[in-house]
Amino acid sequence: MNILDCTIRDGGYVTNNQWEEETLKAIMTILSSAGIKYIEVGNTLGLGMCHRDATPHTDEYFMKACMPLKGDSMLGMFFIPNVGKKEDIAWFRDNGGDFVRVGANATTIETTFEYISYAKSLGLWVSCNLMKTYTISKYNLARMAKGVIDSGADCLYLVDSAGGMLPNQVSEYVRAIKEFYNISVGFHGHNNLQLANGNSFVAIQAGADFIDGTLQGLGRGAGNTHLESMIAICQKANLLPSHCNVLELADKGEQVVGGLLHLGNTKREINIGIHNFHDSFTNQLEKASEKYGVDPDLLMAEVCKINVINPSEELFDFAAMRLKKGKVFKYAPAYSHKNI
């Protein structure tokens, strides 16, 4: 099995993609010295985000700082269709990049196929990251995985974007792929219900080949799988060699990124995990809550009864108006694609 570190990429949600060059170099030195084989860098939404949005740093900035310090590790970046373009992938390969992870919501998995094929044609190691994996059933996952494999992906990543999956769910999703296909499987967890490490370990037991982690668990919302303790768990279970000094790694990680962390999970982050709400929609939630004078946590629950994939502003307003009148939606099938 392999551990992939995404401290810089996922940690960018905490720093608003603002990284001092010296901090990037320190993180790369820590990870490469610890023998972490796969290291993901760049802006939160990956390659090309700097051309679309007003990000503090370009893709070139990350490569210049990180590339000389990768050692024996492989350096990668994320890629989302409609954020980046094929020429961004080509630029990355030409400048020494080793792997690309192509991401899309699990319900739109087909949008990744042409980019997976293109990245593979350039000789890159490629994974397909199914964001919000929980929005499709394990049966649909198994059915849809064929397109990922036919496109040439080396790995299929399951992503618990809201940190709300339970261990038995993670295990079932991994086995649904492993039972039918000969492809590596990865798991990317978030920690809203404090299950990121536990879910990662269960994924490994079910046959996962890759696990994501970040130094000190730094990442979007409640954070990610805690890299240092995850390595310690795997070493205790004899799943990883013991040459990595976990205590030294933890000490250095705390020195470099510890100041960026907040302590404990907030009520909001727990509620996100309960309802599988993606916190990229927090602004819409707060706006509708303030506009109609309703509790944002109750509003979150109502919206998620209808749509956890891509809830519209109209849905937030409609649900808030109903709450204002004391009305709630009757139970709706989980992860409905209905647009309101």
MARMI-858541 format. One record per residue (C-alpha): residue in one letter; x, y, z. Coordinates in nm, 2 decimals, m for minus. Layout:
a/X/Y/Z
...
END
This chain:
m/0.00/0.00/0.00
n/0.10/0.36/m0.05
i/0.04/0.69/0.14
l/m0.01/1.00/m0.07
d/0.04/1.34/0.09
c/m0.17/1.64/m0.01
t/m0.08/1.88/0.27
i/0.00/2.16/0.02
r/m0.30/2.11/m0.21
d/m0.57/2.04/0.05
g/m0.40/2.27/0.31
g/m0.45/2.55/0.06
y/m0.82/2.56/0.18
v/m0.68/2.68/0.52
t/m0.43/2.92/0.38
n/m0.65/3.05/0.10
n/m0.38/2.91/m0.14
q/m0.13/3.15/0.01
w/0.20/2.97/0.08
e/0.54/3.12/0.15
e/0.81/2.97/m0.06
e/1.01/2.87/0.25
t/0.71/2.69/0.40
l/0.66/2.49/0.08
k/1.03/2.40/0.08
a/1.01/2.29/0.45
i/0.70/2.07/0.38
m/0.87/1.91/0.08
t/1.19/1.84/0.27
i/0.99/1.68/0.56
l/0.79/1.46/0.33
s/1.06/1.35/0.09
s/1.30/1.28/0.38
a/1.03/1.06/0.55
g/1.01/0.85/0.23
i/0.66/0.96/0.12
k/0.65/0.84/m0.24
y/0.36/1.05/m0.37
i/0.34/1.43/m0.29
e/0.06/1.64/m0.43
v/0.12/2.02/m0.46
g/m0.05/2.32/m0.62
n/m0.36/2.52/m0.57
t/m0.68/2.37/m0.42
l/m0.86/2.32/m0.75
g/m0.54/2.21/m0.92
l/m0.38/2.28/m1.26
g/m0.51/2.59/m1.44
m/m0.69/2.73/m1.14
c/m0.45/3.02/m1.14
h/m0.56/3.11/m1.49
r/m0.93/3.10/m1.40
d/m0.94/3.25/m1.05
a/m0.74/3.52/m0.87
t/m0.50/3.29/m0.68
p/m0.20/3.42/m0.50
h/0.04/3.18/m0.68
t/0.07/3.02/m1.02
d/0.13/2.66/m1.10
e/0.48/2.76/m1.19
y/0.54/2.90/m0.84
f/0.46/2.57/m0.68
m/0.68/2.37/m0.92
k/0.97/2.61/m0.88
a/0.96/2.57/m0.50
c/0.88/2.20/m0.48
m/1.05/2.03/m0.77
p/1.41/2.06/m0.66
l/1.33/1.90/m0.32
k/1.12/1.60/m0.42
g/1.42/1.36/m0.39
d/1.30/1.01/m0.48
s/0.93/1.11/m0.44
m/0.68/1.16/m0.72
l/0.54/1.50/m0.76
g/0.18/1.55/m0.86
m/m0.10/1.80/m0.91
f/m0.48/1.78/m0.91
f/m0.69/1.85/m1.22
i/m1.06/1.93/m1.26
p/m1.22/1.94/m1.60
n/m1.35/2.30/m1.68
v/m1.09/2.44/m1.43
g/m0.78/2.33/m1.62
k/m0.71/2.25/m1.98
k/m0.51/1.98/m2.16
e/m0.23/2.22/m2.22
d/m0.20/2.26/m1.84
i/m0.14/1.88/m1.81
a/0.11/1.89/m2.09
w/0.30/2.18/m1.93
f/0.31/1.99/m1.60
r/0.46/1.69/m1.76
d/0.71/1.89/m1.96
n/0.82/2.06/m1.64
g/0.89/1.73/m1.45
g/0.55/1.64/m1.31
d/0.50/1.27/m1.23
f/0.13/1.22/m1.17
v/m0.20/1.38/m1.21
r/m0.52/1.31/m1.02
v/m0.83/1.39/m1.24
g/m1.13/1.48/m1.02
a/m1.50/1.52/m1.07
n/m1.82/1.47/m0.88
a/m1.90/1.10/m0.88
t/m2.23/1.17/m1.07
t/m2.03/1.32/m1.36
i/m1.75/1.07/m1.38
e/m1.77/1.06/m1.76
t/m1.62/1.41/m1.77
t/m1.29/1.27/m1.66
f/m1.24/1.01/m1.93
e/m1.08/1.22/m2.20
y/m0.84/1.38/m1.96
i/m0.74/1.05/m1.81
s/m0.66/0.92/m2.15
y/m0.47/1.23/m2.25
a/m0.26/1.23/m1.93
k/m0.18/0.86/m1.98
s/m0.07/0.93/m2.34
l/0.19/1.17/m2.19
g/0.33/0.90/m1.97
l/0.20/1.03/m1.64
w/0.06/0.81/m1.36
v/m0.31/0.90/m1.34
s/m0.58/0.85/m1.09
c/m0.95/0.93/m1.11
n/m1.08/1.10/m0.79
l/m1.46/1.06/m0.74
m/m1.55/1.36/m0.53
k/m1.86/1.30/m0.31
t/m1.84/0.93/m0.38
y/m2.13/0.88/m0.13
t/m2.37/1.04/m0.39
i/m2.38/0.71/m0.59
s/m2.45/0.36/m0.47
k/m2.17/0.10/m0.45
y/m2.34/m0.08/m0.74
n/m2.33/0.23/m0.97
l/m1.98/0.28/m0.86
a/m1.88/m0.07/m0.98
r/m2.07/m0.02/m1.30
m/m1.92/0.32/m1.38
a/m1.57/0.22/m1.29
k/m1.53/0.04/m1.62
g/m1.51/0.38/m1.80
v/m1.23/0.49/m1.57
i/m1.04/0.17/m1.64
d/m1.10/0.18/m2.01
s/m0.96/0.54/m2.01
g/m0.64/0.40/m1.87
a/m0.64/0.52/m1.51
d/m0.39/0.36/m1.28
c/m0.61/0.42/m0.97
l/m0.97/0.49/m0.87
y/m1.00/0.71/m0.57
l/m1.30/0.72/m0.34
v/m1.35/1.06/m0.18
d/m1.54/1.13/0.14
s/m1.57/1.50/0.07
a/m1.80/1.58/0.36
g/m1.63/1.35/0.62
g/m1.96/1.17/0.68
m/m1.90/0.82/0.56
l/m1.91/0.54/0.81
p/m1.65/0.25/0.82
n/m1.88/m0.01/0.68
q/m1.97/0.21/0.39
v/m1.60/0.27/0.30
s/m1.53/m0.10/0.32
e/m1.83/m0.18/0.09
y/m1.73/0.08/m0.17
v/m1.37/m0.05/m0.18
r/m1.48/m0.41/m0.21
a/m1.73/m0.32/m0.48
i/m1.44/m0.22/m0.70
k/m1.19/m0.48/m0.60
e/m1.44/m0.76/m0.65
f/m1.48/m0.69/m1.02
y/m1.17/m0.50/m1.14
n/m0.79/m0.52/m1.14
i/m0.73/m0.16/m1.06
s/m0.57/0.02/m0.76
v/m0.81/0.18/m0.53
g/m0.75/0.49/m0.31
f/m0.93/0.66/m0.03
h/m0.93/1.03/0.06
g/m1.10/1.11/0.39
h/m1.22/1.42/0.57
n/m1.25/1.43/0.95
n/m1.59/1.59/1.03
l/m1.69/1.30/1.24
q/m1.34/1.21/1.35
l/m1.34/0.90/1.13
a/m1.08/1.00/0.87
n/m0.81/0.78/1.01
g/m1.04/0.50/1.10
n/m1.20/0.50/0.76
s/m0.86/0.50/0.60
f/m0.76/0.19/0.80
v/m1.08/0.01/0.71
a/m1.02/0.10/0.34
i/m0.68/m0.06/0.36
q/m0.82/m0.37/0.53
a/m1.08/m0.39/0.24
g/m0.80/m0.38/m0.02
a/m0.73/m0.02/m0.08
d/m0.38/0.05/m0.23
f/m0.36/0.42/m0.16
i/m0.45/0.64/0.14
d/m0.43/1.02/0.14
g/m0.30/1.21/0.44
t/m0.18/1.55/0.54
l/0.07/1.67/0.80
q/m0.12/1.73/1.13
g/m0.44/1.66/0.94
l/m0.43/2.00/0.78
g/m0.70/2.05/0.52
r/m1.04/2.18/0.42
g/m1.30/2.21/0.69
a/m1.24/1.96/0.97
g/m0.92/1.85/0.80
n/m0.80/1.53/0.65
t/m0.65/1.20/0.75
h/m0.37/1.27/1.00
l/m0.06/1.16/0.82
e/0.17/1.10/1.11
s/m0.07/0.89/1.32
m/m0.19/0.71/1.01
i/0.16/0.60/0.94
a/0.19/0.49/1.30
i/m0.13/0.28/1.27
c/0.00/0.12/0.95
q/0.34/0.04/1.11
k/0.17/m0.12/1.41
a/m0.04/m0.33/1.18
n/0.28/m0.43/0.98
l/0.14/m0.27/0.67
l/0.43/m0.02/0.62
p/0.80/m0.05/0.69
s/0.92/0.10/1.02
h/1.21/0.30/0.87
c/1.00/0.62/0.89
n/1.05/0.79/1.23
v/0.69/0.89/1.30
l/0.77/1.09/1.61
e/1.03/1.29/1.42
l/0.78/1.34/1.14
a/0.51/1.46/1.38
d/0.75/1.70/1.55
k/0.86/1.86/1.23
g/0.50/1.87/1.09
e/0.38/2.04/1.41
q/0.66/2.30/1.38
v/0.58/2.38/1.01
v/0.20/2.36/0.99
g/0.08/2.34/1.35
g/0.01/2.71/1.37
l/m0.24/2.68/1.09
l/m0.47/2.43/1.28
h/m0.77/2.50/1.49
l/m0.85/2.28/1.79
g/m1.15/2.04/1.77
n/m1.45/2.01/1.55
t/m1.70/2.29/1.55
k/m2.08/2.22/1.56
r/m2.09/2.33/1.19
e/m1.83/2.08/1.09
i/m2.00/1.79/1.27
n/m2.33/1.89/1.11
i/m2.16/1.88/0.77
g/m2.05/1.53/0.83
i/m2.40/1.42/0.95
h/m2.57/1.55/0.64
n/m2.29/1.51/0.38
f/m2.30/1.88/0.30
h/m2.01/2.01/0.11
d/m1.87/2.32/0.27
s/m1.80/2.49/m0.06
f/m2.17/2.59/m0.04
t/m2.13/2.76/0.30
n/m2.17/3.11/0.16
q/m2.51/3.03/0.00
l/m2.61/2.86/0.33
e/m2.52/3.17/0.54
k/m2.68/3.41/0.29
a/m3.01/3.23/0.28
s/m3.01/3.18/0.66
e/m2.95/3.55/0.72
k/m3.20/3.66/0.46
y/m3.49/3.46/0.60
g/m3.38/3.45/0.97
v/m3.36/3.08/1.01
d/m3.11/2.85/1.18
p/m2.83/2.76/0.93
d/m2.78/2.41/1.07
l/m3.15/2.34/1.03
l/m3.14/2.49/0.68
m/m2.84/2.26/0.59
a/m3.04/1.96/0.69
e/m3.33/2.06/0.48
v/m3.12/2.13/0.17
c/m2.94/1.80/0.20
k/m3.27/1.61/0.19
i/m3.30/1.73/m0.17
n/m2.95/1.78/m0.31
v/m2.60/1.72/m0.16
i/m2.42/1.73/m0.50
n/m2.47/2.08/m0.63
p/m2.76/2.26/m0.44
s/m2.87/2.58/m0.62
e/m2.93/2.92/m0.46
e/m3.29/2.87/m0.54
l/m3.30/2.56/m0.33
f/m3.14/2.74/m0.04
d/m3.40/3.02/m0.06
f/m3.69/2.77/m0.11
a/m3.59/2.56/0.19
a/m3.53/2.87/0.40
m/m3.88/3.01/0.32
r/m4.04/2.68/0.42
l/m3.84/2.68/0.75
k/m3.96/3.03/0.82
k/m4.31/2.90/0.79
g/m4.24/2.61/1.02
k/m4.24/2.36/0.73
v/m3.99/2.09/0.66
f/m3.94/1.85/0.37
k/m4.06/1.50/0.42
y/m3.79/1.24/0.39
a/m3.64/1.25/0.04
p/m3.43/0.97/m0.11
a/m3.07/1.03/m0.02
y/m2.86/1.21/m0.27
s/m3.14/1.31/m0.50
h/m3.04/1.48/m0.82
k/m3.35/1.69/m0.82
n/m3.29/2.06/m0.89
i/m3.51/2.32/m0.73
END
